[in-house]
Amino acid sequence: MAWDTEGTKRKILEAAASEFAQRGPDGTTVERIAGLAGVNKERVYNYFGGKPALFARVLREQLAAAAENVPVASFATDNIGDYAARLYDYHREHPNLIRLLQWEALTVEADVPEEEQRSIYYGRKTAAIQDGQAAGVLSSSLEPDLLNFLVTAMAGYWAALPQVARMMTGSAGDQAKEHARRRACVAEAARRLTSPGFDNTSTA
């Protein structure tokens, strides 16, 4: 019987994503990840190398999934409020990505793995904002890279610090209603922050 290499790799990556998100790269072991995946640890090393390489691979896949599920081409045509709301939805439904990024910030002191490639990806979103500014759809009062970071933060911070969101805004009632309220706020805030009308009031 042939060994299902791709299926085994997928099990390892899924186990690693769960472990890394919950415990961080320093809080777990290759042996534990292998056990959760139902394989011996030699297969983890053979397929992915050591733990740092596995963490980088997991994060790469998580980022690629986010890019695929929340695409944007140009904010000259795409509505930035709708984009921010979709990004909020994605982080709510896939909180592991935010957790992995937080662990990376805590454990990687110098350049992160694949930093150049990831910077290119973020640069595409900045370019999409530049398109919107050039078309007069978005405000030009703030630089596009800063706007990119601000909109991303507004959409993702809820998943990064859910306990702070709970204490500030409350969530004891209807969860669906509360998330709808937060989502609408993120969308409206992104629209207002980037509205061309902001140019006329920012220097007043």
Legacy VTK file of the C-alpha trace (Angstrom):
# vtk DataFile Version 3.0
C-alpha trace
ASCII
DATASET POLYDATA
POINTS 204 float
0.000 0.000 0.000
1.453 3.352 -1.067
2.058 5.953 1.607
-0.188 9.008 1.266
2.559 11.606 1.459
0.387 14.628 0.724
-2.271 13.498 3.151
0.352 13.020 5.849
1.809 16.462 5.189
-1.666 17.975 5.497
-2.251 16.247 8.847
1.075 17.538 10.139
0.336 21.092 8.995
-3.119 21.048 10.567
-1.746 19.739 13.860
1.072 22.276 13.779
-1.294 25.167 13.054
-3.435 24.256 16.055
-0.461 23.747 18.366
1.428 26.852 17.298
-1.677 29.022 17.605
-2.451 27.693 21.086
1.034 27.397 22.575
3.425 29.287 20.320
6.493 27.792 18.655
8.422 27.684 21.940
5.561 26.104 23.855
5.298 22.880 21.901
7.563 20.244 20.391
7.928 18.438 17.097
7.211 15.229 18.985
3.895 16.579 20.268
2.880 17.837 16.832
3.774 14.476 15.310
1.686 12.707 17.941
-1.338 14.864 17.209
-0.903 14.168 13.494
-0.576 10.440 14.132
2.909 10.103 12.665
6.416 9.676 14.039
8.509 12.791 14.467
11.024 11.689 11.826
8.375 12.322 9.179
7.954 15.891 10.401
11.684 16.474 10.088
11.827 14.751 6.702
8.976 16.781 5.244
9.458 20.167 6.877
12.823 20.304 8.614
12.915 21.620 12.170
10.310 23.484 14.150
11.203 27.011 12.878
10.767 25.886 9.270
7.463 24.216 10.133
6.202 27.359 11.864
7.158 29.437 8.811
5.349 27.011 6.507
2.205 27.083 8.642
2.154 30.871 8.706
2.774 31.054 4.957
-0.227 28.827 4.307
-2.422 30.789 6.693
-1.508 34.076 4.998
-2.067 32.604 1.546
-5.518 31.400 2.595
-6.407 34.870 3.870
-5.246 36.475 0.611
-7.294 33.995 -1.399
-10.442 34.414 0.693
-10.280 38.211 1.088
-8.963 39.378 -2.280
-8.619 42.990 -3.387
-7.474 44.303 -6.750
-7.934 48.062 -6.592
-9.820 50.388 -4.285
-10.555 52.520 -7.312
-13.264 49.919 -7.940
-13.502 47.837 -4.727
-15.278 49.387 -1.744
-12.813 49.659 1.138
-15.552 49.440 3.766
-16.790 46.169 2.294
-13.202 44.902 2.209
-12.668 45.788 5.881
-15.898 43.992 6.811
-14.833 40.880 4.898
-11.468 40.976 6.630
-13.222 41.262 10.001
-15.309 38.206 9.096
-12.254 36.228 8.081
-10.374 36.896 11.306
-13.457 36.082 13.344
-13.847 32.754 11.554
-10.105 31.974 11.420
-8.578 33.356 14.645
-5.471 31.191 14.320
-3.897 33.588 11.820
-3.893 36.500 14.268
-2.593 34.236 17.042
0.234 32.975 14.846
1.221 36.535 13.957
1.223 37.455 17.629
3.458 34.511 18.482
5.766 35.482 15.642
6.039 39.014 17.032
6.892 37.616 20.471
9.435 35.018 19.391
11.201 36.305 16.257
13.633 39.108 17.011
15.063 39.931 13.578
13.536 39.651 10.117
10.682 37.182 10.029
10.755 34.173 7.695
10.013 35.099 4.086
9.819 38.774 5.047
10.624 40.004 1.551
7.867 37.960 -0.075
5.359 38.925 2.580
6.270 42.598 2.204
5.482 42.291 -1.503
2.039 40.919 -0.628
1.310 43.779 1.761
2.635 46.167 -0.866
-0.080 45.011 -3.260
-2.735 46.153 -0.799
-0.941 49.476 -0.422
-0.940 49.785 -4.217
-4.689 49.093 -4.225
-5.122 52.059 -1.868
-2.893 54.203 -4.079
-5.187 53.372 -6.996
-8.166 54.560 -4.986
-6.402 57.772 -4.034
-5.330 58.450 -7.622
-8.921 57.941 -8.756
-10.194 60.364 -6.105
-12.221 57.630 -4.418
-10.097 57.570 -1.259
-8.640 60.373 0.819
-5.050 61.391 0.078
-4.540 63.069 3.465
-2.809 59.955 4.835
-0.102 57.975 3.095
-1.340 54.719 1.539
0.918 52.400 3.553
-0.350 53.951 6.793
-3.950 53.606 5.654
-3.272 49.988 4.789
-2.021 49.298 8.307
-4.878 51.193 9.966
-7.616 49.399 8.038
-5.961 46.031 8.672
-5.702 46.819 12.377
-9.333 47.914 12.625
-10.494 44.662 11.072
-8.168 42.297 12.927
-7.722 43.718 16.421
-11.013 42.210 17.603
-9.612 38.720 17.071
-6.222 39.688 18.512
-7.637 40.822 21.859
-11.123 39.346 22.263
-11.041 39.880 26.036
-10.492 43.625 25.567
-13.296 43.725 22.985
-15.550 41.971 25.491
-14.710 44.382 28.309
-15.025 47.493 26.147
-18.093 46.619 24.130
-19.742 43.751 25.984
-20.800 40.416 24.568
-23.099 38.906 27.167
-26.122 39.101 24.896
-26.799 37.885 21.372
-23.404 36.990 19.857
-24.608 37.234 16.279
-26.094 40.674 16.932
-22.903 41.874 18.623
-20.699 40.685 15.769
-23.008 42.348 13.265
-22.663 45.593 15.229
-18.872 45.339 15.293
-18.708 44.431 11.611
-20.850 47.415 10.645
-18.640 49.674 12.768
-15.459 48.416 11.085
-16.937 48.967 7.628
-18.181 52.463 8.435
-14.936 53.464 10.158
-12.906 52.335 7.131
-15.152 54.324 4.800
-14.988 57.473 6.915
-11.237 57.238 7.470
-10.620 56.988 3.747
-13.388 59.257 2.503
-12.265 62.124 0.250
-14.283 64.366 2.554
-11.680 63.630 5.227
-9.228 65.769 3.216
-11.362 68.854 3.842
-11.608 68.383 7.592
-8.210 66.984 8.596
-6.451 70.364 8.540
-9.296 72.395 9.996
LINES 1 205
204 0 1 2 3 4 5 6 7 8 9 10 11 12 13 14 15 16 17 18 19 20 21 22 23 24 25 26 27 28 29 30 31 32 33 34 35 36 37 38 39 40 41 42 43 44 45 46 47 48 49 50 51 52 53 54 55 56 57 58 59 60 61 62 63 64 65 66 67 68 69 70 71 72 73 74 75 76 77 78 79 80 81 82 83 84 85 86 87 88 89 90 91 92 93 94 95 96 97 98 99 100 101 102 103 104 105 106 107 108 109 110 111 112 113 114 115 116 117 118 119 120 121 122 123 124 125 126 127 128 129 130 131 132 133 134 135 136 137 138 139 140 141 142 143 144 145 146 147 148 149 150 151 152 153 154 155 156 157 158 159 160 161 162 163 164 165 166 167 168 169 170 171 172 173 174 175 176 177 178 179 180 181 182 183 184 185 186 187 188 189 190 191 192 193 194 195 196 197 198 199 200 201 202 203
